[in-house]
């Protein structure tokens, strides 16, 4: 598996699928993808204590890396693009729960 070199990109990828799994907790494919990205964050980028908050415009990802508290922010429209696609065309994104 290729490492995502930028922490900002890795957080973006994780958060984009995390908002989907929060709404679709029985979507096994989405959960598997979210777990893969979370593993990259914790293993490759060595971050911990991830917390996500949001307001009308932004998502805020707070985390610790090597003992330092840090934060990235992302526009909601960027993060929610996948969720918006699923909601717009639910027939294309059927849930496949694990058997």
N, C-alpha and C positions, 0 to 999 in steps of 0.2 A: 504494500500500500504506500502510495506517495505521501510524503509529509507535506502538510500545508505550511509553508515557510513563515508566512505572516500570521502572527497571533490575531491581529485584527480580522483577517480573512477567516481564520478558524473559528473565532467567536461568532462572526456573521453567519457562517454555514451552520453552526450548532444552533444558534438562536432562531434562524429561519425554520428549521425543522422542529425545534422545541415548541414553538407556538402552534404548530400542527398537532404534535402529540398531546399538548395540553387540551386541545379541543377534541381530539380523536384518540382517546386512551386505549382503544382496542385495535388500532391500526398497527399491526405487527411490523410491516415494512417501514413505516415512519419511526416506530420505536427503535428498531434495529439501526436505522440510519442515525438517529439522535444519539444512541449509545456509542456508535462508532466515532462520531465527532466529539462527544464528551470524553472518550478515551484519549483522543488526540490532544485535547486540551490538558488533561491531567497528566498524561504520560510524556508527550513530546514537548509541551510548553510549560509543564510543571506548575500549573495553576491550581488553586484550591479555593474553597469557600465562595463559590460563584453564586451571586444573587442578582436577580433581574427585577427591575422596576420599570414602570412606563407612565407616561403622561399622554396628553392629547397628541403630541408631535413626535416623541422620541421613546426609544427603549434605552435603558441604562443598564449596562452589565458591570457589576462591581465584583472584584476578585482580588485574590492575593497571589503574588508571584515572588518567590524567594523572600518572604517576610514583608514585602511591601504591598500596601493596598493601592489598587489601581482601578481605573474605570474607562470603558469605551462607551460611546453612545451612537445610536443608529436611528435614522428616520423610520417611523412606523411603516410608511408605504414601502420601503425597501424590505423590511423584515416580514411584512404580512403579505408579500406578493404571492407566495406559494399557497398560503391559506385562502387568499382571495380567489385564486384559480380553482381551488378545490370547491369552494362555496359556489362559484359561478357555474361550474360544470361537474356536479357530484357524480354523474354517471361515469365519468372518465377516471374517477379516483375512488373505486370501491374499497371498502375495508376488507382486508384479508387476515382475520384473526388466526392465531396459531391454533392448529387442530389439537 
